[in-house]
Amino acid sequence: MPSLSSPGIGSGLDVAGIVSKLMEVERQPLVRLNQKEAKVQAEISGYGSLKSSLSALQASVEKLGDASTFQATQASSSDNDIFFISSTTDAVTSSYDVTVTRLAQQHKVGSSEFADTATFGGAEDDSLTLTMGETSFTLDISTEMTLSEIQAAINIDGNTTGITASLITGDDGNQTLALTSDTEGYDNRVQLSFGGAIDASTFNFSMLNRDGDDVLLASENDLDASLTVDGVTVTRSSNSIDDVIEGVTLNLKTVGQAKATVSLDPTVATSAMGNFVTAYNNLKTQLSSLGSTVGGGVLRNIESQLRSAMNTSVSGLGEYTYLTEFGLSTNADTGKLEFDSSIMTTAMEENPDSVISFFSDSDGGFATKLDTMLEGFVETDGIIDTILEGASARVRQISISRESFENRLVGIEKRYQQQFAALDTLMVNMNTTSEFLDRQLDALADFAVRKS
């Protein structure tokens, strides 16, 4: 008798349901593998977050380890209308009397006035050469050109001198060709030379620059800025002057007198300390939240080393020994750091060298020691990287095991289906035989009744 194409239809046996229930049991090891992988992935994520927090703390520590953090200065002008001032860590705290007598100007020369139809050049070798500094540009005017055409020819991309040309048209309609340097000072003045039949009298260029009283400058030398600093005469080609007072830049705005003051800027250091406190507290929060995710031994190791670093004295480097002397304290309820910036500001004002030594000494400074400790955890191939590498290896092994087990499950399910299909066919055959025997017995019974 042929087998049924749909197991269970002939026998009433729920083959699909039975196989499904059996496969649920067979898949239990796979479920445990997935759970194990999820746990390892959570561990990887936890260690990644931990490393990020440690790196953030290390970055804040490196800032404290940079001596320039505690050497920052701030500069001010008593009159910003006369000059602005800025300073670097190289500046010395002091004050200076500054008198600006002349601002540097961009050199500008203008030709005589000519009709807009007037032409120039036209002879062989006629040329006009513009020079600023060491860069020159030669305009070929062997073909006659108007002032408008000369202007356009000067203002092309090929002219890299920094000199630009413009036209000024007067009430009578006549034009003046103006040439302007893009940089202030005598060294960057407009210099002209001529070729062929063109000479200085052809255009008759003259200086157009004027002083604050609207008087023409007497000399091209007056294109430079002039000032005195504490009575010392200074002449520079730019209005931005950074080589007169060490670490200080003066940006001149107008003629006049004002006082320049350079003082210590403690806000850079207090901000760096504030960032350290924030990073430290974030790490403490993270260590508390990761207890159920990552290895407790690593967390305890970090906690222990942090506690040791924060409480260990720094001796032999100046007037300060403990972090508490800079306004740091621990909140008794939360265990987190708190910072009073005014205490650190006072320390920097009273003994800046000792503050720098406490944090930045290359051998025994607080920041140096803590940075070394943190580096052991966050460096490439360091403690955390080694742990992460091991966890990733476990994930790869779980993936291999899962793939192998899933392949086995395919075979197991196929075997169950074959076994129950055979059982279904057997039951159908048995049912058919039973029905045949029942009919035969019924026929014999009927025959016996008729015989009697």
C-alpha positions in Angstrom: 0.0 0.0 0.0 1.5 3.4 -0.9 2.6 5.8 1.9 0.6 9.0 2.6 2.1 12.2 1.3 1.0 14.2 4.3 2.0 12.6 7.6 -0.8 12.3 10.1 -3.7 12.6 7.7 -4.4 8.9 7.4 -3.6 8.0 11.0 -4.8 11.2 12.8 -1.3 11.4 14.4 -0.1 15.1 14.9 3.3 14.5 13.4 4.1 18.3 12.9 3.2 19.1 16.5 5.1 16.2 17.9 8.3 17.0 15.9 7.9 20.7 16.9 7.8 19.9 20.6 10.7 17.5 20.3 12.8 20.2 18.5 12.0 22.7 21.3 13.8 20.3 23.7 16.6 19.8 21.2 17.1 23.5 20.9 17.6 24.1 24.6 21.5 24.1 24.3 21.2 26.6 21.5 19.1 28.9 23.7 21.8 28.6 26.4 24.5 29.5 23.8 22.6 32.6 22.8 22.2 33.6 26.4 25.9 33.1 27.0 26.7 35.2 23.9 24.4 38.0 25.1 26.2 38.0 28.4 29.6 38.2 26.8 28.4 41.0 24.5 27.2 42.9 27.5 30.6 42.4 29.0 32.3 43.7 25.9 30.0 46.8 25.9 30.7 47.3 29.6 34.5 47.2 29.2 34.2 49.5 26.2 32.3 52.1 28.3 34.8 51.6 31.1 37.7 52.3 28.8 36.0 55.4 27.4 35.5 56.8 30.9 39.1 55.9 31.9 40.3 57.6 28.7 38.2 60.7 29.5 39.8 60.9 33.0 43.3 60.4 31.5 42.7 63.3 29.1 41.7 65.6 32.0 44.8 64.4 33.9 47.1 65.2 30.9 45.8 68.7 31.0 46.7 69.0 34.7 50.1 67.6 33.8 50.8 70.4 31.3 52.6 73.2 33.1 51.2 75.7 30.6 47.8 75.1 32.2 49.0 76.9 35.3 50.9 79.5 33.4 48.1 80.9 31.4 47.8 84.7 31.4 45.2 87.2 30.6 45.8 90.6 29.1 43.7 93.8 29.0 43.8 97.3 27.6 42.6 100.3 29.5 41.1 101.5 26.2 40.1 98.9 23.6 39.4 101.7 21.1 43.2 102.3 21.0 44.4 98.7 21.0 43.4 95.2 21.8 45.8 93.0 23.6 46.2 89.2 24.0 48.9 87.1 25.7 50.3 83.6 25.9 52.0 81.6 28.7 55.3 83.2 27.7 54.1 86.6 28.9 55.3 88.1 32.2 52.7 89.5 34.5 53.3 93.3 34.4 51.8 96.5 33.0 53.0 98.8 30.2 52.3 102.4 29.1 51.6 102.3 25.3 51.3 105.4 23.2 50.2 104.9 19.5 51.3 107.8 17.4 50.7 106.3 13.9 48.9 103.3 12.5 50.4 101.2 9.7 48.7 101.7 6.3 48.3 99.8 3.1 50.2 101.8 0.5 48.1 103.5 -2.2 49.2 105.5 -5.2 47.1 107.3 -7.8 47.8 108.5 -11.3 47.0 111.9 -12.7 43.5 112.4 -14.0 42.9 111.3 -17.6 39.9 111.2 -19.9 38.3 107.7 -20.1 39.2 107.6 -23.8 42.9 108.3 -23.2 45.2 105.5 -24.2 48.7 104.5 -23.1 51.4 102.4 -24.6 51.3 101.1 -28.1 55.0 100.9 -28.8 57.2 97.8 -28.7 58.5 96.9 -25.2 56.0 99.3 -23.5 55.3 97.9 -20.1 54.4 98.6 -16.5 55.8 96.5 -13.7 54.2 96.3 -10.2 56.3 95.0 -7.3 55.4 94.3 -3.7 58.1 92.8 -1.5 59.8 90.1 -3.7 56.9 89.5 -6.1 56.5 91.3 -9.4 53.9 91.5 -12.1 54.6 93.0 -15.6 51.8 94.3 -17.7 52.5 94.3 -21.5 51.0 97.5 -23.0 52.7 97.3 -26.4 49.1 97.5 -27.6 47.4 100.7 -26.6 45.2 100.5 -23.6 42.8 102.8 -21.7 42.9 103.1 -17.9 39.9 100.8 -17.7 41.7 98.2 -19.7 44.8 98.5 -17.6 42.8 98.1 -14.5 41.2 94.9 -15.7 44.6 93.6 -16.9 46.1 94.2 -13.4 43.3 92.5 -11.5 43.7 89.1 -13.2 44.5 85.9 -11.3 48.0 85.8 -12.7 48.9 88.9 -10.7 50.1 87.5 -7.4 51.8 90.6 -6.0 48.8 91.5 -3.8 48.5 94.9 -5.6 45.0 95.7 -6.9 43.8 98.4 -9.3 40.7 100.6 -9.1 39.4 103.6 -11.0 38.3 106.8 -9.3 36.0 109.0 -11.5 35.8 112.7 -10.6 33.0 115.2 -11.2 34.5 116.1 -14.5 34.4 112.5 -15.7 38.1 112.1 -15.7 39.7 109.0 -14.2 42.5 108.2 -11.8 44.1 104.8 -11.7 44.7 103.8 -8.0 47.0 101.0 -7.0 46.7 99.5 -3.5 48.8 97.0 -1.6 46.9 94.4 0.4 49.3 94.5 3.3 50.3 97.4 5.6 53.8 98.9 6.0 56.7 100.3 4.1 58.1 96.9 3.2 54.9 96.1 1.4 54.6 99.4 -0.5 53.7 99.6 -4.2 56.8 99.9 -6.3 56.6 100.7 -10.0 59.0 100.4 -12.9 58.5 101.0 -16.6 59.7 99.7 -20.0 59.9 101.0 -23.6 58.5 104.5 -24.0 56.6 104.4 -20.8 58.2 106.2 -17.8 57.2 107.7 -14.5 55.8 110.8 -16.1 53.4 108.7 -18.3 51.0 108.1 -15.4 52.5 110.4 -12.8 51.7 108.2 -9.9 51.8 109.8 -6.4 51.0 108.6 -2.9 47.4 108.9 -1.7 47.8 107.9 1.9 46.8 110.4 4.6 47.2 110.6 8.3 44.5 110.9 11.0 44.3 114.6 10.4 43.7 114.0 6.7 47.1 115.3 5.7 49.1 113.5 3.0 51.9 111.3 4.4 55.2 113.0 4.1 57.1 109.8 3.3 56.5 106.2 2.4 58.3 105.4 5.7 55.2 106.7 7.5 53.3 103.7 6.2 54.7 101.8 9.2 53.0 101.9 12.6 54.8 104.0 15.3 54.3 103.7 19.0 56.2 103.8 22.3 56.1 101.1 25.0 57.2 102.5 28.4 59.0 105.3 26.5 60.8 102.9 24.0 60.1 103.8 20.4 58.8 101.0 18.2 58.2 101.0 14.5 56.5 98.1 12.8 55.1 97.4 9.3 51.8 95.9 10.8 49.2 97.0 13.2 49.4 93.5 14.8 52.6 93.5 16.8 53.8 90.4 18.6 57.5 90.9 18.9 57.8 93.9 21.2 56.6 92.5 24.6 57.3 88.7 24.9 54.2 86.7 24.8 52.0 89.7 24.0 50.2 90.8 20.8 49.1 94.3 20.4 46.4 95.0 17.8 46.5 98.7 17.1 43.2 100.5 16.4 43.8 104.2 16.5 46.2 106.9 17.8 46.2 107.4 21.5 47.5 106.3 24.9 46.4 103.4 27.0 47.8 101.0 29.6 48.4 97.3 28.8 48.2 94.9 31.7 49.2 91.2 31.8 48.1 89.1 34.8 47.9 85.4 35.7 44.7 83.7 34.4 43.7 81.0 37.0 40.5 80.1 35.2 42.4 77.9 32.8 43.7 75.8 35.7 40.5 75.8 37.7 38.6 74.8 34.5 41.0 71.9 34.0 40.5 70.8 37.6 36.8 71.1 37.2 37.0 68.8 34.1 39.1 66.4 36.1 36.5 66.2 38.9 33.7 65.7 36.4 35.6 62.9 34.7 36.5 61.3 38.0 32.9 61.3 39.2 31.6 59.9 35.9 34.1 57.1 36.3 33.0 56.4 39.8 29.3 56.2 38.6 30.3 53.8 35.9 32.3 51.6 38.2 29.2 51.3 40.4 26.9 50.5 37.5 29.1 47.9 35.9 29.3 45.6 38.9 27.0 43.0 37.4 28.4 43.2 33.9 32.2 43.1 34.0 34.7 41.3 36.1 34.7 42.4 39.8 38.4 41.9 40.1 39.1 44.6 37.4 36.7 47.0 39.0 38.2 46.5 42.5 41.7 47.0 41.0 40.8 50.3 39.4 39.0 51.4 42.6 42.0 50.5 44.7 44.5 52.3 42.5 42.3 55.4 42.1 41.9 55.6 45.9 45.6 55.2 46.4 46.5 57.9 43.8 44.0 60.4 45.3 45.2 59.9 48.8 48.9 59.5 48.4 51.0 62.5 49.3 53.2 64.3 46.8 56.3 65.4 48.8 59.5 67.2 48.1 58.1 69.2 45.2 57.1 72.5 46.9 54.6 73.8 49.4 51.7 71.4 48.7 51.3 67.8 49.5 47.7 66.7 49.1 44.9 67.4 46.6 42.7 68.8 49.4 45.0 71.8 49.5 43.6 72.8 46.1 40.0 72.7 47.1 39.1 69.1 46.5 37.0 67.2 48.9 34.9 64.0 49.0 31.2 64.1 49.6 30.5 61.8 52.6 27.1 60.7 51.2 27.9 60.1 47.6 31.7 59.4 47.7 32.2 61.8 44.8 34.6 64.7 44.5 33.7 68.3 45.1 35.8 71.3 44.1 36.1 74.8 45.5 37.9 76.8 42.8 38.6 79.8 45.0 41.1 77.7 47.1 43.1 76.7 44.0 43.0 80.3 42.7 44.5 81.4 46.0 47.2 78.7 45.8 48.2 79.8 42.3 48.4 83.5 43.4 50.5 82.7 46.5 52.9 80.0 45.1 52.4 79.3 41.4 55.7 77.3 41.1 54.7 74.9 43.8 51.3 74.3 42.2 53.0 73.5 38.9 55.4 71.2 40.5 52.7 69.3 42.5 50.8 68.5 39.3 53.3 68.6 36.5 56.7 67.4 37.8 57.8 64.8 35.3 59.0 62.3 38.0 56.7 62.6 41.0 53.9 65.0 40.1 50.3 64.0 40.9 49.3 64.1 37.2 52.3 62.1 36.1 51.6 59.3 38.5 47.9 59.1 37.8 48.5 59.2 34.1 50.9 56.3 34.3 48.4 54.3 36.3 45.5 55.0 33.8 47.8 54.2 30.8 48.2 50.7 32.1 44.4 50.2 31.6 43.7 52.1 28.5 46.8 51.7 26.3 46.8 49.6 23.2 47.2 46.0 24.3 46.8 47.1 27.9 44.7 45.4 30.6 41.3 46.3 29.1 42.3 45.5 25.6 43.5 42.1 26.7 40.2 41.4 28.4 38.3 42.6 25.3 40.3 40.4 23.1 39.5 37.4 25.2 35.8 38.2 25.3 35.8 38.6 21.5 37.5 35.3 21.1 34.7 33.7 23.3 32.0 35.3 21.0 33.7 33.9 18.0 33.8 30.4 19.6 30.1 30.7 20.6 29.3 31.6 17.0 31.2 28.6 15.7 29.4 26.3 18.2 26.1 27.7 17.3 26.6 27.2 13.6 27.7 23.6 14.2 24.7 22.9 16.5 22.3 24.5 14.1 23.6 22.2 11.4 23.0 19.2 13.7 19.5 20.4 14.5 18.7 20.2 10.8 19.7 16.6 10.7 17.8 15.8 14.0 14.6 17.4 12.7 14.9 15.5 9.4 15.3 12.2 11.3 12.3 12.9 13.5 10.2 13.7 10.5 11.3 10.5 8.8 10.6 8.4 11.9 7.2 9.7 12.5 6.3 9.5 8.8 7.2 5.8 9.0 5.1 5.5 12.1 2.2 7.2 10.4 2.5 4.9 7.5 2.6 1.9 9.8 -0.5 3.0 11.7 -2.4 3.6 8.4 -1.5 0.1 7.3 -2.5 -1.4 10.6 -5.8 0.6 10.5 -6.5 -0.8 7.0 -5.7 -4.4 8.1 -8.0 -3.9 11.2 -10.8 -2.7 9.0 -10.3 -5.7 6.7 -10.4 -8.2 9.5 -13.5 -6.5 11.0 -15.3 -6.9 7.7 -14.2 -10.6 7.4 -15.4 -11.3 10.9 -18.7 -9.6 10.2 -19.1 -11.7 7.1 -18.4 -14.9 9.0 -20.9 -14.0 11.6 -23.5 -13.3 9.0 -22.7 -16.7 7.3 -23.1 -18.5 10.6 -26.4 -17.0 11.3 -27.7 -17.9 7.8 -26.5 -21.6 8.3 -28.4 -21.9 11.5 
